[in-house]
Amino acid sequence: MSVDQATVRRIARLARLSLSEADVAPLQGELNAILKFVEALESVDVDGIEPMTSVMPMKLRLRADVVNDGENVAGVTKNAPQSEDGFFLVPKVVE
């Protein structure tokens, strides 16, 4: 599969990119190189290989799922533009 210049212009338009005519040809080459690499990856035999999220096997560390009040109301609200009684004050957005 290869990308022609019309397709490059269409992709740029869909991505809301403004390309000059001088940028179209180099981008066409880059996109074709990416597609060639993906085609090469399709030839790799991955039967029997489990999907991985990391190259190192590790177990996720989970914290206890308990409800609490945050225990640091002053620390949480100190950077708020406005707060009152431990709550964030925000402008009214619905009439």
Contacts in CASP RR format, 6 or more apart in sequence:
PFRMAT RR
TARGET T0000
AUTHOR 0000-0000-0000
METHOD contacts of the structure
MODEL  1
MSVDQATVRRIARLARLSLSEADVAPLQGELNAILKFVEALESVDVDGIE
PMTSVMPMKLRLRADVVNDGENVAGVTKNAPQSEDGFFLVPKVVE
1 35 0 8 1.000
1 39 0 8 1.000
2 32 0 8 1.000
2 35 0 8 1.000
3 11 0 8 1.000
3 28 0 8 1.000
3 29 0 8 1.000
3 31 0 8 1.000
3 32 0 8 1.000
3 35 0 8 1.000
4 28 0 8 1.000
5 24 0 8 1.000
5 25 0 8 1.000
5 28 0 8 1.000
8 19 0 8 1.000
8 24 0 8 1.000
8 27 0 8 1.000
8 28 0 8 1.000
8 31 0 8 1.000
9 19 0 8 1.000
9 24 0 8 1.000
11 31 0 8 1.000
12 18 0 8 1.000
12 19 0 8 1.000
12 27 0 8 1.000
19 27 0 8 1.000
70 76 0 8 1.000
73 86 0 8 1.000
74 86 0 8 1.000
77 83 0 8 1.000
77 86 0 8 1.000
77 87 0 8 1.000
77 88 0 8 1.000
80 88 0 8 1.000
80 89 0 8 1.000
81 89 0 8 1.000
82 88 0 8 1.000
82 89 0 8 1.000
82 90 0 8 1.000
83 89 0 8 1.000
END
